[in-house]
């Protein structure tokens, strides 16, 4: 009996640890929403893309965008923030912008996917 309880406890701790590691950041959720919407528009059309229940709001995604920009402080005053960003941050920033556009059913990737969808 004692061995069984210990095994259950160990299994519960392991499952909890895996769930914590599997949790995505808001940035990842925003990008996943955008990618899913574009994929649905390409494969099933704009109606299916609009029916998708998004995990994050556009406001939450803009907050993530602001976090990236905030790391550069006053360097961005009067400039497009991408001018002073590292290439890695610029790529993340641009990907998040594309995702925000897709979440609002606009932007080149979404519009092309919806336009070229064929039944």
C-alpha positions as CSV (number, residue, x, y, z in Angstrom):
1,X,0.0,0.0,0.0
2,X,2.8,2.4,0.9
3,X,4.6,1.8,-2.3
4,X,1.4,2.5,-4.3
5,X,0.9,5.8,-2.6
6,X,4.4,6.8,-3.3
7,X,4.1,5.9,-6.9
8,X,0.9,7.9,-7.2
9,X,2.6,10.9,-5.6
10,X,5.6,10.7,-7.9
11,X,3.3,10.4,-10.9
12,X,1.4,13.4,-9.8
13,X,4.5,15.5,-9.3
14,X,5.8,14.5,-12.7
15,X,2.5,15.4,-14.4
16,X,2.5,18.7,-12.7
17,X,6.0,19.4,-13.8
18,X,5.3,18.6,-17.4
19,X,2.2,20.8,-17.4
20,X,4.2,23.7,-16.0
21,X,6.9,23.2,-18.7
22,X,4.2,22.9,-21.4
23,X,2.7,26.3,-20.5
24,X,3.2,28.8,-23.3
25,X,4.0,32.5,-22.9
26,X,1.5,35.1,-24.1
27,X,3.9,35.8,-27.0
28,X,3.8,32.1,-28.0
29,X,0.0,32.1,-27.7
30,X,-0.4,35.2,-29.8
31,X,1.9,33.8,-32.6
32,X,0.1,30.4,-32.4
33,X,-3.3,32.2,-32.8
34,X,-2.1,34.1,-35.8
35,X,-0.5,31.0,-37.4
36,X,-3.7,28.9,-36.8
37,X,-5.9,31.6,-38.3
38,X,-3.7,31.8,-41.5
39,X,-3.6,28.0,-41.7
40,X,-7.4,27.7,-41.4
41,X,-7.9,30.4,-44.0
42,X,-5.6,28.6,-46.4
43,X,-7.1,25.1,-45.8
44,X,-10.8,25.8,-45.0
45,X,-11.5,29.4,-45.9
46,X,-12.1,32.7,-44.2
47,X,-15.3,31.5,-42.5
48,X,-13.4,28.7,-40.7
49,X,-10.7,31.2,-39.7
50,X,-13.2,33.6,-38.2
51,X,-14.9,30.8,-36.3
52,X,-11.6,29.9,-34.5
53,X,-11.7,30.7,-30.8
54,X,-8.5,32.7,-30.1
55,X,-6.5,32.1,-26.9
56,X,-5.5,35.7,-26.5
57,X,-6.9,39.1,-27.3
58,X,-5.4,41.7,-29.6
59,X,-4.7,43.9,-26.5
60,X,-2.7,41.2,-24.8
61,X,-0.6,40.8,-28.0
62,X,0.0,44.5,-28.2
63,X,1.2,44.4,-24.6
64,X,3.7,41.7,-25.6
65,X,4.8,44.0,-28.5
66,X,5.3,46.8,-26.0
67,X,7.4,44.6,-23.8
68,X,9.8,43.9,-26.6
69,X,10.0,47.7,-27.4
70,X,10.4,48.6,-23.8
71,X,13.7,46.8,-23.6
72,X,15.2,49.5,-25.8
73,X,14.0,52.4,-23.7
74,X,14.5,55.9,-25.1
75,X,16.6,54.6,-28.1
76,X,13.3,54.3,-30.0
77,X,12.0,57.8,-29.4
78,X,11.2,59.3,-32.8
79,X,12.3,56.1,-34.6
80,X,10.7,52.9,-35.8
81,X,11.7,50.5,-32.9
82,X,13.0,48.0,-35.5
83,X,15.9,50.3,-36.3
84,X,17.6,49.8,-32.9
85,X,16.6,46.2,-32.2
86,X,18.8,43.2,-32.4
87,X,18.1,40.9,-35.4
88,X,16.5,38.3,-33.0
89,X,14.2,40.9,-31.4
90,X,13.3,42.4,-34.8
91,X,12.3,38.9,-36.0
92,X,10.1,38.3,-32.9
93,X,8.6,41.8,-33.2
94,X,7.8,41.4,-36.9
95,X,6.3,37.9,-36.3
96,X,4.1,39.3,-33.5
97,X,2.9,42.1,-35.8
98,X,2.0,39.6,-38.5
99,X,0.1,37.6,-35.8
100,X,-1.8,40.6,-34.6
101,X,-2.8,41.4,-38.2
102,X,-4.0,37.8,-38.7
103,X,-5.9,37.9,-35.4
104,X,-7.8,40.9,-36.9
105,X,-8.3,39.1,-40.2
106,X,-6.0,41.4,-42.2
107,X,-2.4,41.5,-43.2
108,X,-0.7,40.0,-46.2
109,X,-0.4,36.4,-45.0
110,X,-4.1,36.1,-43.9
111,X,-5.5,37.9,-47.0
112,X,-3.5,35.8,-49.4
113,X,-4.5,32.6,-47.6
114,X,-8.2,33.6,-47.7
115,X,-8.1,34.8,-51.3
116,X,-6.3,31.8,-52.7
117,X,-8.4,29.3,-50.7
118,X,-10.1,26.8,-53.1
119,X,-12.9,24.5,-52.2
